[in-house]
Amino acid sequence: MDKNSVYRTNSFYWDTQGNDFLRAIVLPFYGAFVSDEKYRLFGDVSGKKLLEIGCGNGQSLQYHGERQASELWGVDLSEKQLEKAAQHLKARGLSAKLIRSPMEEECGIPADYFDFVYSIYAIGWTTDLEGTFRRIAAYLKKDGVFIFSWSHPIHKCVVAENNRLVFNKSYFDESWYSVPLDEGELTLSDRKLSTYVNALAKAGFVIEQMIEESDVELMQSRDDNSDLAQRARMLPVTFVVKARKL
């Protein structure tokens, strides 16, 4: 895996297609059927300093800005997404320090500074999970909180066939692969849950909470009978972790 090739492929896609094709998952939602309105992982963020990894179009930053966070920061690989974020926040009377950079690399973010670092469906894009978690730990104050969500790895291992879910790949296969789309492509890796847990431990985090369950009440309130909702009733499609820096 050539990380520079991954950067080029993925940043080009987000610069040219981005949310126009892949509907962004933004707070208060951690994933398709998991909401902060139920789990309240952040609690009261008023007066707190927050950094978002993979801030995209800025809607999750808006969520915290409207809850009186004292400082908002965001980092993203895509210049176009950062332009959208700046415009979106400005239109709502908010501002954030926005930085274009791969999350794996040094980019001038201050150390021991933030109360929260979080990532909504972006952390899985990293080409260096352990290095990214070490950087995030460095950004946080002691006892600072790291919250992130991503597609559950078991969700990527099954396909629907004749009204049944059938395994089509090994859960243990973490190799990088190309996802062809209508225009362009993406490059991804499906990591095991243990890979995330062990990387957190190596970076000096302790896990306080992990969520795998889909919110049945949320699905019912939407009267959602989509293929994704049917799958979410049988297995986790999203996982969310709340960890604290020791």
N, C-alpha and C positions, 0 to 999 in steps of 0.2 A: 504494500500500500504506500503510494507516494502522497504524502499529506498536501504538498503544494498542488498536485493534480486534483485532489479532493476539494481544496479551497477554491480552485478555479471553476470546477464543475458546479459546485453548490452555490457559490456567490453569483455566478452568471445566471443560474436559474432564478435565484431570489431577486436579482436585479431586473430580470426581464419578465418573469411570470409571477413568482411569489404568491401573494394572497389571492391573486386573480384565479389561480388554479387550486391551490391547497388552502382551504378555509382556515384562517388562523385560529388557534385555540388561545384564548386570552382570559385573564381574570375577570370575573370571579370563578371561571371554570379552569380546573387543572387538566381536564380531559373531557371526553365526550359525555360522561355521566358522573363526574365528580366535581363538586362545587365547594368553594371556600365559604359560601353562605351556610353550609351544613357543618363543615369541619373546623372553621375558624383557626386555621393553623398559624396565621400571622398575629391574630389578636389585635390589640391597639397599636397602630403604627404612628400615631401622632407624635411629632417631634423626633422621629427616627430617620436615620440615613439608610437608604435602600439602593442596591445595585441590582439591575436585571441583566442576566447573561442571555444573549439572544433576544434583544428587546423588540425586534420586528417593527411593527407599525405604531408602537407606543401606547396601545390601549391598556396593557397591564400596568404601565407606568401611570397612566391616567387614573386607574383604579386606586392606586396608593396616594397619588396627589390629591384626589378628592377626599381622602381620609387623613389629610393634614400631615403627611410625611414632611420632614423638614428639608430633605435633599433627595433628589431623584437622579440616578445615574443609569446609563444603559450602554452596553457594548453589543455590536452586531457585525457580522461578516459583510453584510450587503450595504453599499452606499445608498442605494435606492430606498431600502427599508428605513434607513436612518433619516433620509429626507422626508419620508412619509411620517415618521415619528415626530420629527420637529414641527411639521405643519399641523399634525393632529393635536399635539400638546399646546401649541401656540393658540390655536383656534378655541381652546378651552381655558385659556388664561393660565396655563401651566408651562413649566420649563424643566429641562433636564440636561445634564452634561452627557452628551452622546459621543461615543468613541467607535470609530471603525477599526476592527481588528478581529482576527481569529481569537476565540476564547482561550486557546492554548498558549498564547504568546504575551510577553511583556508589552503593555501598552499605556503605561503611565497612571494606572489606577492606584490610589494610595493604599498603603498597608495599615492594618489595625484601625480601620476607619469606620466600617459599616456595621450597623446593627443587624441588618438582614441582607443576604445575597439570595437571589431566587432565579429560577429558570422554568418557564412554562413551555414544555414541549420543544426544548432547544438543546438540552445538555447532550442528547444522543448524537448530535452532529459532530461532537469533538473527535479529533483524531488521536487524542492522548488523554484518556479519562483520568488516570492517576495524576498527570501533570496539571490538568485543569482543576481537579479537586484541591491540589496543593496550593494553587494560585488563589482559589476561592477562600481557603482557610486563611491565607495571608491577608486577604482583604478585610476579613472580619475582625472585630474586636474580640477579646476573650469573652466567652459565653455567647458570642453572636450566633445567629441562626441561619442555616442554609436550607432552603426549601426548593425541591425540584420535582417535576413530573415528566414522564415520557411514556411512550407506547410500551405496554407490557410485553416482554419477550415471548411469552407463550402465545400471545395473540398473533404473532408473526409466523407461527409454526403450523397453523391449521388453515384449511380452506373448506368451504361448504360444498358438499357433494351429495345430491339426492336427500336433502333435508338432514344431513349429518355433517358433523365437523370431523375432518380427516387430517391427520398429520401429513404435511408435505415437505417438511425439512426438520433437521435435528435441532433440538433446543440448545445443544452444546456447540453449534456451528456459529462462530463469531467472525467469520471472514467477511470482508467488505464486498459489496455487490452493487451493480448498477441498476437503477430503476428507470427504465425508459418511459417518457411521458409524451403527450401530444406534441409538445415543442420543448426539446431539451431533455435533460436527464438529471437524476440525483444519484449520489453515492452514499451508501449507508452501511452500518454494521448493526447486527442485533446482538447485544450483549446479554449474558445471563444476569439474573438478579444478584447472584453471589459476586459477580464482577463489580457491580456497583457498591455492594456492601463492603467488600474487602478494600476497594479503593478509598471509600470514606474512612475506614478504620486507619489505613496507612497515612491519610492526610490529617489525622488527629480529630476526627469527628466521632461523636456518639449519637446513634440513632434514637430519637425520642418517639417517633411515630411513623408508621408505614401504612398506606391505604392501598388496597387492591380491589375492594368491593365497588361495584357499580351501584349508584343510588337508584333503587327501584322506584321510589316515590317520584324522583325527577323524571324517569322514563314514563311513568304513568301520567304525570302532569302534562307531559308533551304528547301523550297518546302516540308514542313512538313505536312503530312496528317495523322499522327498517332492518336491513340485514345486520347492520352493526348493533342495533339494540337487541336483536335476537341472540347474537353472539355474546353480547355483554351480560345476558341473563345466565349464560352457561360457564363463562370464564372471564378473567379480568382482561380488559382491553387497555387500561391505564394503570400505572402505579405512581404513587406520590410518596416522597420521603421528606420528613422533617428531621434535621440533624443539628446538633449544637457543637460548636468548637470548644474543645477542652482547654 
